Amino acid sequence: FTLVSDDGKPMHREPFVMDCWFDSGCAPFAQWHHPFDGGETFNASFPVDYICEGVDQTRGWFYTLLAVSTTVFDSPAYKRCLSLGLILDAEGKKMSKSRGNIVDPWDHFNREGADATRWYMVTAGAPWSPLKFDPNGVRETYAKMFLTLWNIYKFHADYAALDGFDPETNGVDVVKRPPLDQWILSRLATVAKGYHHDFTTWNFHKACRDLEDFIVNDLSNWYVRRSRRRLWDEAANEDKLSCQNTLHEVLTTVCRLVAPVSPFMVDVIHRNLAGTGVHQAAWPLGVPGSLEGATADNWDQAAAEATATLPPQDLSLEEAMALVRELAETGRRIRIDAGRRQRLPCGDGWIVSGPDLAQFHEILAEELNVENISVETDLDRFQQIELAPNFRALAPRARGDVNAIAGEIRNATDPVAMYQQIKSGDLIIMGIKIEESDVEVKRIEKSGFAASTIQIGQGDDSYQVSLVLDMNDTPELLSKGLARDITRRIQAKRKDLDLDIEATIDLEVWTENAPELFEIDRQWIVTETRASAAVFHPGDDNPSQNAESFEVDGAKIHFIVN
């Protein structure tokens, strides 16, 4: 095998190999023909910044590099070394042809794509740990991470195209944008800084997991879901432009963060949004190399100086939104426990104690599906006490009368008054003086209310916040709940029909044994489903045989979408 040098002379590989591992250990200087020449080039590249290989090279290449360099130059050959764990099958067994458990990567490249395969390999575990390769994990990564990211991009791109949005001419200053926009941008800055820090400390798996969580939960499940209606308005108002600018900025930055691991899909997205390939764009954290050499001791200062291209951080805003999301989840649990379906609105909701969330009351009211949200300082307004007998304390004194006394305590018509008598020592039942230790006091919600209390934080900085929901129904609430259930089914049908965003439909609806559907809620269904014509049949009309049907709380609903 002959190569030709720059001056036209033939070049041959050294024909004699004393030891292949010794040869590999000489690579740092032998590649430059040092020490015979190439001294400047060698000195500029030795020791190398980083080497990476499998753990089996610990006694191979890693060792010979170190042994040769310390012997010849009294210096290590590399500054940092990453020893990769072995890739095993899903059951933790070594892959081999004889066992038939070898995975062909091209199967995944052709099916889920190289992006999903690469991202799975990084996020499945720490790079220095053995990896149990699970094909299902690649499929889940494709569906959860990359389909989600693509759908967010399509959501933004479709509406941007309809509106002729141009970030260069339709910009909105961040400080003028709604709190929801400022929150997602702050979260982006926080995640990007953590991502970079984790990469520089080789915690690649943590960096990518945190970024994926941001894309799936913060961006898709919260921000995009909360912002859909903002883009439905056909007029180009400032709120709509704020949302479009925010999505554009978040997506382009996310693409740059994802690119070092999974570069292909994000390059397409970045080219479509910014007009350049993702690898032609600047790293989100300032000037390239600006954090080079940063350590744990000076990281905060170095990061602050290098993040001029990231949006501003507002940690108090992030904390407030985290509480809003926790309260929204608490509200869903309250409904489940109370047996109330999610789409049936409640009249009122109350936040008891905690920080001021007034700027998010509208968001929280929609998430909780309540008509009004307000603040209350005293949980006692919604609770009452319930007395239960403590048999362990009562039995030795009451003996055969214990069950009768327990019944008197349990069935008290006014538990508060009874408890006051107990505390004052004035309650005697069947000759037995009832003491405080004889009863257990429980706090329960009054009829028509449901509540839950959550603990926020830990230690001295922790605090409790309670959420109370009014569970009483009215005809207006029942009508709204029915309208939302009908709308959800129609929207699902639109998706099944693969209708465009702007496409209109003809709609017919029949209801049986259902609450009255008020005119205002009928119009809401028409608007939400983009129905150009709609007929709501009386309850005694027979539905068409072509109608689709579903039931909710005993009511039967039939509908046709054309």
N, C-alpha and C positions, 0 to 999 in steps of 0.2 A: 504494500500500500504506500504510494508515493504522493506527497504534496509538493507544491511549488512555492518557494519563498517569494517575498516582494522583489528581490533582485534576480528572480528567474532560476535560482538554484534548486535542485531536488532536495526534498526533506524526507527522511525515513525515521520511523520509530526505532528507539533503542531495541535491538534484537534480543538482548539478553536480560532476563528478569531474575534478579537475585531472590526476591520474595515479593509477591504481588501486594501484600499489606505494607511492606516497607516502601514500595514504590508509591502507594497511595498516600503514605505519610509524608513523602517528600514533595507532594503536589504543590504546596504553597510557594516553594521557591523554584522547584524544577520546571514549572510551567513558564517561568521567565528566564530560564537558563542561568539562574543565579547559583553560585556566586561568580560565574565567569563573566556575565554581563547582566544587564537589566536591573541594576541595583536600585535606581531611583523608583522604578515601577514597583519593585518588590517592597521597598521601604514604605511606599504609599499605601500598600494593600495588606501589610502584615502587622499584627495579626488580623485575620478577617473578623468582621463584625458578628457573623452568625453562621452556624452550620446546623443541619437538621438531617436526621436519619432515624431508622428504626432502632428499637432498644437492643436488637441483636448486634448492633455496631459498637456497643459499649466496649467489648473486648476486641473489636476490629478497627474500623477506620478512626473512631474517636480516640482510641488508645494510641494507634501508631502516629497519628498527627501530633498528639501531645508528647509522645516519647521522642520522636525525631526532633521536634522543634525545641524541646527543653535541652536535648543533648547538643544540638548544633548551635542554637541561638540563646539558650538559657531564658526562653520565653515561651509561653503557651502559643499555640497556632491559631486560637480563636478566642474571642471575647465572651461569646455566649453560645450555648449548645442546647438544642432541644432534642430530647430523646423520645421518639414517638412510640406509643404502645402498639402492640400487634393488633391486627384486625382479625377478629374471630367471627364465627357464625352466630346466629341469634341465640343459640343455647350455650355460648361461651366456649365452643370447641374449635380447635385449630382447623382451618380450611385445608382440604386436600382433595385431589382428584379421586383417590381411592374411596373416600367417604361420600363423595358425590355432593359435598356441601359448598363447593366453590360458587361464588357469585360473579357473574359476568357484568362488569360495570356498564357495558354498552347496552344491556337490556334496560337499565335505568336511564341512561342517557337518551335512548330512543323513546322511552315511555314517559318518564317524568321530567327529563331534561337534565343537563349538566348542572344548572343552577341549583335545583332542588337537591341533587346528589351531593354537591359540594357543601351546601349549607347544612345538610343533615350530618355530614361527616364532622363538621366543626362543632355543631351544637349538641351532638349525641353524648359527648363526654369530654373531659380534659384531654388535651393531646398526648400527655404522657401516660395516660391510663389505657389499658386494653379496651378496644371498642367491639362490643357485640353488635355486629351489623345486622339490622332487622329491615328487610325489604319494605315492610309495612311502615316503618319510620320514614322512608323516603317518600312514600305516597302521602303520608300525613303532612310532611313538610311542604310538599308541592301544593296540597289543598289548603292548608292553613296559612302558610306564609306567602307563597307566590301567587296563588289565585286571588288571595285577599289584596295583595299589593296591586295586581293588575286591575282588579275591579275598582279600587280607589282611583287609579289612574283613569280608567274609562269613565267613571262618574264625573271626574273633573274635566276630562278632555271633551266629552260629549256636550256638556253644558257650555264649556268655553267656546266650542265651535259654533253652537247655536247663537251665542251672544256676541261672537266676534271679539272675545276677550284678548287683550294684549297687555302683558304685565309691564311693558315698557311705557305704555301711555295711559294705563288704567290703574296705576299704583295708588295705594291708600296707606298713609303713615301708620305704623304699628300702634302708636299710642292713641290713635283715633278709632281703632277697631274694637269690636265688642269683647267683653271679658273671655268668652269662649275661644276666640281667635288668639288672644294674648296668652291664654292658658296653653293651648297646643304648641304655640311657638316656644314658650318657656320650657315645656316638657321636652321639646325637640332639642333645645340647647342643653338641658340637663343630661339627656340621654347621650347626645353627641360627645359631650365632655367625658362622661363615664366610659363610652365606647372607646374613645381614643386612649384614655388612661388604661383600660383593660388590655388593649392591644399592645401598648408599650410595655406592660408588665406580663405579657404573654398569657393572659387569661382570655384567650380568643373565644372559648366556649361561653363564658359569662357575657362578654361583649355582645356576641350575636344573639344570645338568649334575651338579653335586655332589649336589644333593638327589635327583635321579633315581637316581644311583648308590647312594645310601644306601637308597632305597626298594627297589630291585631286588636289590642284592647283599647289603647288610647286613641289612635287615629281612626280605625275602622268602626269599632263597636261603640265608641262614644262620640268623637268629633264629627265624623261623617254622618252617623245616624242622627245626631242632633242638628246637623246643618242642611239636611236634604231640602226642607221646605224653603230655606233661604234662597235656593237657586231656582225655585219654581216660578218666582215672580218674573214676568216677562219684561218688566221695566228694569233698567240698569241703575238701581239705587246703590247707595254707599254700602249698605249692609251686604248686598249681593257681591259687590266688588271686593269688599273686605274678605269674604269667604273665598272667592276665586283666587285672590292674591295669596291668601294663607295656604290654600291647597297647593298652589304652584310652588311656593317657597318650601313647604314641608316635603313635597314629593321630590324636588330636585336635590335637596339636601339628603334625604333618605337614600336616593339612588347613589350618591357619592359615598355614603357610609357602607352600603351593601356591596359596592363594586369590588373591593379587594378580595372578597370571598366568592361572590356569585355575580359575575360581571355582565352576563349576556342580556337578560331581560331588562335590567336597569339601564343598560346602554341604549336600548330601543326607546324606553320611556324618556330618558334624558335628552336624546336627540329630538324627539317629538316636542318636548316642552321647552328646551333651552336652545335647540339648534346646533348643539355640539355633542360629541361623544363624551361619555361620563368620565373617561380617563383624560380628557383634555381640560376638564374643569378643575378648579382649585379644591384642595382638601378643605372641608368645612371649617376646620379649626385654624384659620389664619394662613399665614405665609408658610409654604412647605419648609419643613426643617425648623420652624420656630420653636417647636417643643423638643427638638433633638437634645438629648443630654439631660432632660428634666428628670428629677428623682422624686422620691416620696417626700423629701424634705422641702423642695422648692416647687412642687407641682402646682399648688394653688396659685402662686404668683405667676409662674410661667404660663399656666392656662389662661389666666386673666389677661395677660398681655397678648395672647395669641388667638383670641376668639372674636376678633373684630367682625368676622363674617357671619357669626351666629346671631340669632335674634336675642333680645334681652331676656334675662331670667327674672322671674318673680316667684320666689319660693313660697311666700305667703299665699299667693294666688294658687299655686300648685297644691298646697295643704288644704286650702278651702275647697277646691274642686274634688280633692280626694275624699273629703268629708261628705260632699254632696253625693258622690257616687256610692259611698258606703251607706248613706241614708236611703238612696234609691234602692239598693239591694236589700236593705232592712225592710223597706216597704213591701217588696215582693215577698219576702218571707212572712211578713205579717198577713198578707192576703192568703198565702198558701195555708197558714195555720188556721185562719178564720174561714177557709173554704170559699173565698170570694175570688172570682175569676179576674184576671189582670185587666181586661178591657172594660170592665164595669166600673165607672168612675165612683169615687167617694165625694161626698159634699165638701168636707173640710179635712185638713191635716194640720198638725201642730208640731213645731220643733220646740222641745223643752230643754233649756240651757244650751251651753255651747257657744261658739263664736258667732259673730254677725254674718249671716249668709244672705242678706237682703238682695244683693246683686244677682243671686242665683235662684231666687224664689220662683221665677217663671219657669226655669229649666226644671227645678225640683218638682213643681206642681205637675208639669207634663210627665215627668218620669214616674211620679207616684200615681198619676191619673186621678188627681183631686181637683176640684173646682177652685179652691182657695187654700193657700198655705200661709200660716201666720206663726208668730212666736208666742210661747207661753212660758212663764217663769215657774209655775207650780204644778208638778205632776199630780198632786192630790186632787186637782179639779176633775181628773178623769179616773181616779181610782177609789176603791173602797177597801175596807179591811174584811177579812174572813177569819173566823175563829175555828180552830180545830183542837179537839182534846188531845192532851199528852198522856196517853194511857200509862206510860212508865211512871209518871209522877202521881197520877190519880189512883191507880189500882190499889196500891197498898193501903190507902185511907178509905176509899169508897167501897172496896171489896165487891159484894154482890150488886151494888147499885151503880157500878161504874158505867155500864152501858146506858142506863137511863140518864145519868148525869151527862155523859158524852153527847147524847141526843139533844139535851137542853142547850148545850154549848153550840153544837153544830147548827141547830135550827133557830138560833137567836134572830128575832125580827129586826133588832137594832144592834148589830155587833159593836158599833162604836160606843153606845151607851153601856152595853154589858162590859166592855173592856175597861171603861172608866170606873165602873163599880168594882171590877177585879183589882185595879190598881189602887183604889181607895180602901180595899179590904172589906167592902160592904156586900159582896155577892155570896149568898149561901144557898146551895141547892141540896135538898134532901138531907139537911143537917150537916153538910160538908162545906166548909169555907173554901172557896175557890181562890187559889193564889195564882200569881203571874206565871209561875213555873208549870201550872197545870194546863196551860193552853199554848198553842202555837199560833202566832199571828201572821197571816199571809196577806199580801197586797194584790188585789185583782182589779181588772178594769171594770168600770161600771158598764151596765147594759148599753149596747150600741157603740162601744168604743173598743179598739184593739190597739195595743202598744207594744213597744220593744225598746230596750235600753242597750246602747253599745258603749264599749270602752275604747277610747281613742288614746293612743300613745302608751308609754310605760313610765314607771317611776314617778318622780315628783311632778313631771310635766303632763301626766295623764289626766283625763277628765271624762265625764260621762255625758252622753247626749241621748235624749229619748225622742222617739217619734210616735205620735198618736194619730190614728185614722178614725174618722167617723164612719161607721158601718151601716148607718140608717139609709134606707132606699127611698127615693121619690120617683114619681112617674117620669120626671125630666131626666134623672140619672139612668133609669132603666132604658129610656129611649136612646140616650147617647151610647150606652153600652152596646145595645143591639146594633146601632149604626156602625160602630167600630168593628164588631164581629163580622158584619156583612161586608164591610169595606176590605177587611183582610182577605176574605175568601175571593172577592172579585180581583184584588191585586194579584193574588196567587194565580188566578186564571189568566190574567193579562200576561204574566210571566210565562205560563205554560204555552200561550199562543205566540210568544216571542214578539210582542208588539213593541214598536218604537216608543220612546219617551213621550213624544208629542201626539201619538195616535189616539184618536177618540173612539168610543165604543157606543153601541146601543145596548140598553140594559132593561131587563124586566126582573121584578122581585115579587115573590109571594111569601106571606108569613102565616103560620098556624100556631095558635095558642101562645102568641107572643105579646109582649108589652106593646102599647100604642107607639108607633113610630112617628114622632112629631115632624112637621113640615121642615123646621130648621135642620133637623138631622137628616131628612131625605136630601135636602140640598147639599148638605155636607158630603154625603155619599156620592152625589153627582159630581161635585168638584174634585174630590179626592181620586175618583176613578176615571176622571176625564170622560164622562159620559155626555155625548151630545144630545142623546134622547134617552129618557128613563120613564118607565111605567112602574108604579108601586100598586099592586093589586090589593083589593080588600081581602080580609081574612077568610071570607066565605067563597072566594074564587078558587077554582081548581087549577093547580099549576100545570104547565105544559109538560108533556111526556119527555121532552128534550131537556128539561131543567135539571141542574145539579142541585143536590140537597145536602144540608147539614143540620145538626141539632146543637142547641146551646141552652143550658138550664131549662130543659123541657120544651123549649120553643123549636118548631121546625121551620127552616128557611129554605126556599127554593129560588134559584136565579138562572138567568140565561144571559150570556155575553155574546154579542155579535159585532 
